[in-house]
Amino acid sequence: MEHPENDSKYLGLTVNSGVVQPPSVNPYFRRGRRKPLPEAGELVEGILKGDVMMLSRAVTLVESTAPEHYARAQEVIEKCLPYSGNSRRIGLTGVPGAGKSTSIDVFGLHVLKTPGARLAVLAIDPSSERSKGSILGDKTRMEKLSTHPGAFIRPSPSAGSLGGVARKTRETIVLCEAAGYNNIFVETVGVGQSETAVHSMVDFFLLIQVAGTGDELQGIKRGIMEMADGIVINKADGDNIGPTQLAQAQFRSALQLFPPAPSGWKPEVLTYSGYFELGIPEVWDMIDRYFAFVRENGYFDRRRREQARFWMYETIDEQLRNHFYNDPDIAANLVRLESDVESHRRSSFTAAKNILDRYFKTLDK
Ligand code: GDP
């Protein structure tokens, strides 16, 4: 008997049989095993139809570090390439707290007001690991945008070398464009090398700043300012309006000392408030004017051609490095050489030559 209490000797007491728990809440969920990713043809077909699920799965494939996924990912990218390119690619950077998520949310909604507009928001954050919660591109950070049917938000590929993370994002741009996203935002934290990576894959680079620390230009790397096609100072609201205007003046005069940009465009400095949604159309008017300007003078196409070339070399570099460092024999010998070099038994130069000779010999076999 299932419940002894239900025996007739226990008068007045019955126990109902419980609800049978299913063996797993989600029968499709199996620990450590995922649904296999579809074949390249199926993915491409889905992407071209604008199927968001297929796009997501293709991005997962591109981001995968599993060697067996590499060829399939490349096939998907190659097949999408003819359908890509038709978008405005905009990079956004700013230090944590500058208001990137708040701003992307309102900028995104503004962009999506144009009939036919669709927007993909991607991120490059080499420090993030998805399992620990990516700090960038997280859907919860862009509340309004994340529920908009015209927006596709994808967090940064999980941690890896900057080159690797950036390549994956660039490849994801191709897939998004093939799926019909005609506006691409690529977000990055304004603290280091990742700006250069973002700059190498966008048409317009927007630097988001905040006022308030006195010397506004302090701490901003000259290189980052030089890359910016537009500088916008956020949080121009309430008591902060004065300081933002001061910062605007400082940025304007600092920019005058810079050599002219290769685009011929003079970067503009504007103030706005992402939170209170003030000055948003003005920021986008500037970006529209930029696109009209560089399409007219041919710089738009030139920059894209240069970027394509740049990424070819980046990929060659990355593949060469991977091939070298992933060789078990090389890895074992490197450990030995490291200690030789550290203890001055060998010079760095001869150690490098030794291991490279060894590597080139393995290629001859
Ligand atoms: P992120 O780290 O660059 O993505 O910055 P967040 O968008 O998360 O914003 C950081 C903080 O600044 C949050 O507390 C926001 O509410 C606040 N913030 C963002 N934009 C504005 C703005 O325009 N005005 C004011 N006063 N606060 C803002």
Residues whose N, C-alpha, C, O or C-beta is under 5 A from the ligand:
A	BS01	GDP	V95 P96 G97 A98 G99 K100 S101 T102 S103 N234 K235 A236 D237 Y272 S273 G274 Y275 F276
